[in-house]
Amino acid sequence: MSAAVASHTGSSLAAVGFDAARLTTGDIVSRSPIDGRVLARLPSVSRADYETALGRSQAAFSAWRAVPAPRRGELVRLFGEAVRAHKPALAELITLEAGKITSEAAGEVQEVIDICDFAVGLSRQLYGLTIASERARHHMLERWHPLGPVGVITAFNFPMAVWAWNATLALICGNSVLWKPSEKTPLTALALHTLFESVAKGFAEAPAGVSTLLVGARPVGEWLADDKRIALLSATGSTRMGREVAVRVAGRFGRSLLELGGNNAMIVAPSAKEDLAVRAITFAAAGTAGQRCTSLRRLYVHGSRYDAIVARLKRAYASLKVGNPLGSDTLVGPLVDAQAFEAMQTALAAARAAGGIVHGGERVNVAGHEAGYYVRPALVELKGPIEASERETFAPILYVFRYETIEQSIAANNSVVQGLSSSLITQDLSEAELFLSGEGSDCGIANINIGPSGAEIGGAFGGEKETGGGRESGSDAWKAYMRRQTQTVNYSATLPLAQGVKFDVE
Ligand code: UN1
């Protein structure tokens, strides 16, 4: 199988026009979570490479901002078409390098296609306001202008989609883009970016360097954070990383857009439909091996339903097929690496020590893939919050609690420092409305009868509190990639001053 992993990688890269045989030296090592095998080695960009890239990106921005927005949309449309044509190869690379099951990997590529379509439409809808002026023969308006080079730092778990959310919007808004992907998924980034570059090369108005890939480790992120030339730095990853980025970028009065850790909850109310609840819980908590920022981590079940739901979940969890993510019936692929496995086991040990009852969570041996970190997703029954349930552990651990009143469950939903996604399973309209109201969930995303994960691209994506406050993807998230200018035009022959101020000059 290991040899098969290697040949799969070569063919998926070749399919997008990249010569994989070249990728044999460098400090960035791509390993397949499937079996731990080294897929490729790539060199980090040096500081000198970075400077060259920044220079090109600035020059590209100067040219690109002058291209009409609908033409910028046309580039993104062509890119979306290329992604459609290469969907299977791109999805396979995600599976090989990030360990996602095939259906979820295809879903991620679809998310790239969807945001391309969305950005194309937006390229004709970068609307500003007109505002009534208090002065005679004046008009006021609000215009949105391109911002500058946009840095994008992405995580391993959505190695294509999160760049695409940022890059497609940044590009139609008239910016250039610099992408630092996770050092765990450089090949996936290289494949997608190679495809972008080949489309851009054939598009006359696209300047060289309108988007640049910067493969590298932490220093590259630091350079972007400290660089005054980066107009906006969008960063997805841990709260620890985001806290550093936010402070460094704020220190130079730059802009950041942060999408950080989540600790997402679901409430299962007395009226919940049981089958729906069990499916929603299992997909959100065990899907993607618990490695989405939207993964379900805390479950609050009403006392009247607790025993039945937990019994159903125990059965569903025991039947989940854990294994090679290339297998068509696999539902839970591997954790990304040994560190993720250690973090999971540490959290489970802490939960046990705090009196939690742990079901599952053990390593699963997958024949032929002994070096991969496969686990049985874990359920942890708790009486109340513990230190481990307050944190985001990027692994399939679901902490389960009992609750008695809807107010109590909403307070519990909101009790953590993170604020990304949340959900309520109910047939009760009053409960649903309360959860969705200003007195309800404090998260960026709130769902009824859907788990917290698997959002569509049309809504703004992101969360509050230590999740960082940024919004990416749909709705009016594009505004973060532009600068707003308030314009006032006087078409009279006089100069009336606002607020009735008199300032008469001879
Ligand atoms: C992430 O895990 O960083 O809502 C993004 C979802 C996906 C995106 C997750 N559409 O689960």
Boltz pocket constraint, residues with backbone or C-beta under 6 A from the ligand:
constraints:
  - pocket:
      binder: B
      contacts: [[A, 111], [A, 157], [A, 158], [A, 162], [A, 236], [A, 291], [A, 292], [A, 293], [A, 294], [A, 452], [A, 453], [A, 454], [A, 455], [A, 456]]
      max_distance: 6.0
